[in-house]
Amino acid sequence: MRHEIMLMIAAVIILIIELSTGKDNKSLMIPATVILFSLITFIGFLPIETGKLFGGSYNTSDMIILMKNSLNIGLLIVIIQSAGWLKHSFENFDNSGGYFFIIISSLIGMDFMISSGDFLMFYIGLELATIPIAALAAVEKMKRRSSEAGIKLILSAALSSGILLFGISILYGTNGSLFFSSLSSDNMNTSLQLLAFIFIFAGVAFKISLVPFHLWTADVYEGAPVNISSFLSSISKASAIFILIILLFTVFNSLISVWNTVLYYTAVITMTIGNLFAMRQQNMKRFLL
């Protein structure tokens, strides 16, 4: 749990700095956060023992550590990118500590989600990663588009979470376990288990913005600030892709012939529709997404 513990300590340090510095010293928050997170990113590459905690609910391996390090690098870039935006926005500059605290909290949820060994830890990490993102999307409170982005994101996240939980409940009802290791040992060949896979895949596909679960993405990314859009389109999606890979090759390994076909057609449809809609866009952010 090295990554999660370091991020929690960083979040507490940022709060302490935010509360202990006056308005005249707010400019220290940005370089302090960049230095602090650069140190965390460097420490993340140091060797560490892998294994399981909490009865297998939390797992770590060399591949999972690599995934977390890649997310750390991405967030470090977003934090550096946010410096200019915070300096030129007086409203957000005064709340820069809260901004950094929320974005690091979201990353903590992503790390827990990637290290999850059962669906309970997976769902807790997913919600911990999603709820702060909605606050980030609506961070520019004086702009209507930003508020709309936050509302659309939280509503779409609630819908996707409901779909995901329904799939998890079906899987638990048919297998009697939430642990990935127990589910991977069962040969899933019933229609209910296939239905559970469809719902779980759909719930994760919302986070990745795969067609046809992409309709919320363009509006949210357009209304959110550029640095938040960068966070959503890279780090948030990457964490969802990482956990999807883990689920496919552990829990649904026996359904490889099914999800291989589903991924193939979903990828083709997503690329086709995405490019067709990009041709008619007038906004650069919507065009890139």
C-alpha positions in Angstrom: 0.0 0.0 0.0 3.0 2.3 -0.5 1.3 4.4 -3.2 -1.9 4.9 -1.3 -0.2 5.7 2.0 2.1 8.3 0.3 -0.8 9.9 -1.4 -2.8 10.1 1.8 0.2 11.7 3.5 0.6 14.2 0.6 -3.1 15.1 0.9 -2.7 15.8 4.6 0.4 17.9 4.0 -1.4 19.9 1.4 -4.3 20.6 3.8 -1.8 21.7 6.5 0.0 24.0 4.1 -3.4 25.4 2.9 -4.5 26.1 6.4 -1.2 27.5 7.7 -0.5 29.9 4.9 -2.1 33.3 4.4 -3.3 34.9 1.2 0.1 36.5 0.7 1.8 33.1 0.7 -0.7 31.2 -1.5 1.9 31.2 -4.3 3.9 28.6 -2.3 1.2 26.0 -2.7 1.8 25.3 -6.4 5.6 24.7 -6.3 5.3 22.8 -3.0 2.7 20.4 -4.5 4.8 19.9 -7.6 7.9 19.1 -5.5 5.9 16.8 -3.2 4.3 14.9 -6.0 7.6 14.6 -7.9 9.0 13.0 -4.8 6.1 10.6 -4.6 6.4 9.7 -8.2 10.1 8.9 -7.8 9.6 6.8 -4.7 6.9 4.8 -6.5 9.6 3.3 -8.8 11.7 2.0 -5.9 11.5 -1.8 -5.4 9.0 -3.0 -2.9 7.6 -6.4 -1.8 4.4 -7.5 -3.4 1.6 -9.6 -2.0 -1.9 -9.5 -0.6 -3.6 -7.8 2.3 -7.0 -7.9 4.1 -7.6 -11.6 3.1 -7.0 -11.0 -0.5 -9.2 -7.9 -0.9 -6.1 -5.8 -1.7 -3.4 -7.1 -4.1 -0.2 -5.8 -5.4 2.2 -7.1 -8.1 4.8 -5.7 -10.4 2.3 -5.1 -13.1 -0.1 -3.2 -10.7 2.8 -1.1 -9.4 3.7 -0.2 -13.0 0.0 0.8 -13.6 0.1 3.0 -10.5 3.4 4.6 -11.5 2.0 5.5 -14.9 -0.9 7.2 -13.3 1.4 9.1 -11.0 3.4 10.3 -14.0 0.2 11.4 -15.7 -1.1 13.3 -12.6 2.3 15.0 -12.2 2.0 16.3 -15.7 -1.6 17.5 -15.0 -0.4 19.3 -11.8 2.3 21.1 -13.7 -0.2 22.0 -16.4 -2.6 23.3 -13.7 -0.1 25.8 -12.4 -0.7 28.4 -15.1 -4.4 28.0 -14.9 -4.5 28.5 -11.2 -2.2 31.6 -11.3 -4.5 33.3 -13.9 -7.7 32.4 -12.1 -7.9 34.4 -8.9 -10.9 32.5 -7.6 -9.3 29.1 -8.0 -5.9 30.4 -6.9 -7.2 31.1 -3.4 -8.5 27.5 -3.3 -5.5 25.8 -5.0 -4.9 23.6 -1.9 -8.5 22.2 -2.1 -8.0 21.6 -5.8 -4.8 19.6 -5.3 -6.4 17.7 -2.4 -9.4 16.6 -4.4 -7.4 15.5 -7.4 -5.0 13.5 -5.2 -8.0 12.0 -3.5 -9.3 10.8 -6.8 -6.0 9.2 -7.6 -6.1 7.3 -4.2 -9.4 5.8 -5.3 -8.0 4.8 -8.6 -5.0 3.1 -6.9 -7.4 1.1 -4.6 -9.5 0.1 -7.5 -6.5 -1.2 -9.5 -5.3 -3.2 -6.4 -8.7 -4.6 -5.6 -9.0 -8.3 -5.1 -12.8 -8.4 -4.8 -15.7 -6.4 -6.1 -16.3 -4.7 -2.8 -12.9 -3.1 -2.8 -13.3 -2.4 -6.5 -16.5 -0.5 -6.1 -15.3 1.5 -3.1 -12.2 2.5 -5.1 -14.3 3.4 -8.1 -16.6 5.7 -6.1 -13.7 7.3 -4.3 -12.2 8.0 -7.7 -15.4 9.2 -9.3 -17.0 11.6 -6.8 -14.0 14.0 -6.5 -13.9 14.2 -10.3 -17.4 15.6 -10.4 -16.3 18.3 -8.0 -13.3 19.0 -10.2 -15.5 19.3 -13.3 -17.6 22.0 -11.6 -14.6 23.8 -10.0 -15.3 27.0 -12.0 -18.5 27.8 -10.1 -19.1 31.1 -11.8 -19.3 29.5 -15.2 -22.6 27.8 -16.2 -20.9 25.2 -18.5 -18.7 24.1 -15.6 -21.7 23.6 -13.3 -23.5 21.6 -16.0 -20.4 19.5 -16.5 -20.4 18.5 -12.9 -24.1 17.7 -12.8 -23.9 15.6 -16.0 -20.8 13.7 -14.7 -22.4 12.8 -11.4 -25.7 11.7 -13.0 -23.9 9.6 -15.6 -21.6 8.1 -12.9 -24.7 7.2 -10.8 -26.3 5.5 -13.7 -23.1 3.5 -14.6 -22.6 2.6 -10.9 -26.2 1.2 -10.8 -25.6 -0.9 -13.9 -22.3 -2.1 -12.5 -23.8 -3.0 -9.1 -26.6 -4.9 -10.8 -24.0 -7.0 -12.7 -22.0 -7.6 -9.5 -25.2 -8.7 -7.7 -26.0 -11.2 -10.4 -22.4 -12.6 -10.3 -22.6 -12.9 -6.6 -25.9 -14.7 -6.7 -24.7 -17.2 -9.2 -21.2 -17.8 -7.7 -21.6 -16.9 -4.0 -18.3 -14.9 -3.9 -17.0 -11.4 -4.6 -13.3 -12.4 -4.7 -11.7 -12.4 -8.1 -9.6 -15.5 -7.2 -12.7 -17.5 -6.4 -14.6 -16.3 -9.4 -11.7 -17.0 -11.8 -11.7 -20.7 -10.8 -15.4 -21.2 -11.8 -16.3 -22.0 -15.3 -18.9 -19.4 -16.3 -21.2 -21.0 -18.8 -24.7 -19.9 -17.6 -26.8 -17.2 -19.2 -27.0 -15.3 -15.9 -23.2 -15.2 -15.6 -23.0 -13.9 -19.2 -25.6 -11.3 -18.3 -23.5 -10.3 -15.3 -20.5 -9.8 -17.6 -22.5 -7.6 -20.0 -23.7 -5.3 -17.1 -20.2 -5.1 -15.5 -18.6 -4.4 -18.9 -21.2 -1.7 -19.6 -20.6 -0.1 -16.2 -16.8 0.1 -16.9 -17.4 1.2 -20.5 -19.2 4.3 -19.2 -15.9 5.3 -17.5 -13.9 4.7 -20.6 -16.5 6.4 -22.8 -16.9 3.5 -25.2 -19.7 3.7 -27.8 -22.7 3.6 -27.0 -21.8 4.7 -23.4 -20.0 7.9 -24.5 -22.9 10.5 -24.8 -21.9 12.3 -21.5 -18.3 12.7 -22.4 -18.2 15.6 -24.9 -20.5 17.9 -22.8 -18.5 17.2 -19.6 -15.1 17.7 -21.2 -16.2 20.9 -22.9 -17.6 22.4 -19.7 -14.7 21.4 -17.5 -11.4 23.3 -17.4 -8.7 22.2 -19.9 -6.5 20.6 -17.1 -9.5 18.7 -15.7 -10.4 17.5 -19.2 -6.8 16.3 -19.5 -7.2 14.4 -16.2 -10.5 12.8 -17.3 -9.4 11.8 -20.8 -6.1 10.3 -19.7 -5.7 9.3 -16.1 -9.3 8.5 -15.3 -9.8 6.5 -18.5 -6.4 4.7 -18.0 -7.4 3.6 -14.5 -10.7 2.2 -15.9 -8.9 0.4 -18.7 -6.4 -1.1 -16.2 -9.2 -2.5 -14.0 -11.1 -3.8 -17.1 -8.0 -5.7 -18.2 -7.6 -7.2 -14.7 -11.3 -8.2 -14.6 -11.2 -9.7 -18.1 -8.1 -11.9 -17.5 -9.1 -13.0 -14.0 -12.8 -13.0 -13.3 -14.0 -13.5 -16.9 -11.1 -15.6 -18.1 -13.4 -18.5 -19.0 -15.5 -16.1 -21.2 -12.5 -15.1 -23.3 -14.2 -16.1 -26.6 -17.2 -13.8 -25.6 -15.4 -10.7 -24.5 -12.8 -11.0 -27.3 -15.7 -10.6 -29.8 -17.3 -7.8 -27.7 -14.1 -5.8 -27.5 -13.5 -6.2 -31.2 -16.8 -4.8 -32.3 -16.9 -2.2 -29.6 -13.5 -0.9 -30.7 -14.5 -0.8 -34.3 -17.8 1.0 -33.6 -16.1 3.5 -31.2 -13.4 4.5 -33.7 -15.9 4.8 -36.5 -18.6 6.8 -34.7 -15.9 8.9 -32.9 -14.3 9.9 -36.2 -17.6 10.7 -37.9 -18.7 12.9 -35.1 -15.3 14.6 -34.9 -15.8 15.8 -38.5 -18.8 18.0 -37.6 -17.4 19.6 -34.4 -16.7 23.3 -34.1 -15.2 23.2 -30.6 -11.6 22.0 -30.3 -12.1 20.2 -27.0 -15.1 18.2 -28.4 -13.1 17.5 -31.5 -10.2 16.0 -29.7 -12.4 13.8 -27.5 
